[in-house]
Amino acid sequence: MSLSPAPKPLLSFAGPPIVPLGLRASALVFEDVKSKALLERMHLIGPSTANVLVTGETGTGKELIARHVHKLSRRAEGPFVAVNCGAFSESLVESELFGHERGSFTGATIARAGWFEAARGGTLFLDEIGDLPVAMQVKLLRVLQERQVVRLGSRRPVAIDVRVVAATNVNLEEAVAAGRFREDLYYRLQVATLHIPPLRERPGDILPLAQYFLGVYGERLGLKEPALSAEAIDVLVRGHSWPGNTRELENVIHHALLVCRENVVRPEDLRLSPLGLRIATSGRVQPFEALHDALLAVFEDGRPDLYTEIETAITRTAYEFCHRNQVQTARLLGISRNIVRAKLMQCGELPNGRKLRAFVDPS
């Protein structure tokens, strides 16, 4: 089953210009057996008022699932507010979520509602909930229990009518055991759970998704009836493990259409990450063998400042793999966020830092 509604605009709550939804936000595909089971579970959970916890690897489409849950709920006519908890700084998180009054801190020249109030009557999607500071987790728990918020600088509680859908790509049970996530908040969020299997575990979705991206990007590029060769289909379905999931598949198809000849995508047009290449006989991922070969080729070039170039390539690749999220990049590489940020600034990825944004879909 494929559901592909026309993308609707996202309205910025914080003030930036209108931004359209990405392709993944409209590419609902449930062809694989596991995906159909997920869809059935969404139809059971959607109409309820229970909080929902969506889990899955980076790039599997957790926001997409959250939006579909919202559409299935009795709040479908209300707003859908998406907030990335991984982008929060501890000094701003309370104000951004719960709002503030004028003069409550330096720079607060006007009173402003938080995202909980903005989502009144609809759904608040808290992405990367595992990155929320522990001190903020306590306040979030209280809001979920009391169903009211108190703006920063105020003593007057404001009642809220919001359904919370949270998402994470980390194991919250392990985070609870390690003391990085509150156990009581974990149980409050996971009243209902939806786990999105990685793309490699639902191969029945690969070709339908590829065809979807082929059609959309083909139209954008002005290509007439672009197609996948039989060999390219075999590589997509059986020759790659898709460590970047749906996001990686979209990028691969987009690139292939840019370089293919005669509107036909062939295996040589598919720019696949070495991390996902498979050995045909075993089907197992052999990333370090591919990395070993790639490094040997680089060493043969004899470039100056080789170590710096390799380090920069690793940092940039990890940053892209983590969807340009500094916290997740630091966790993936096993180094601090400050080191990641310094390296990204050094290689020009963060010339001016990042700005916090939240987007509201009024539909």
Protein Blocks (a to p, Z undefined) as FASTA:
>chain_A
ZZdddddddddfklpacddddfklmmccdfbfklmmmmmmmmmmmmmmbdcddeddehil
pmmmmmmmmmmmmklmmccddddfklpcfklmmmmmnopaehkaghiabccddfklmmgo
iacddehkllpcfklmmmmmmmmmnopacdehiabdcddddddddddfbdfklmmmnopa
cfklmmmmmmpacddddfklmmmlmmmmmmmmmmmmmmmnopahiaddfklmmmmmmmcg
hlnlmmlmmmmmmmmmmmmghhiacfklpccdfklpccfklopacfklmmmmmmmmmmmn
opghklmmmmmmmmmmmmmmnoopaklmmmmnopafklmmmmmmmnopamnopadddddd
fZZ
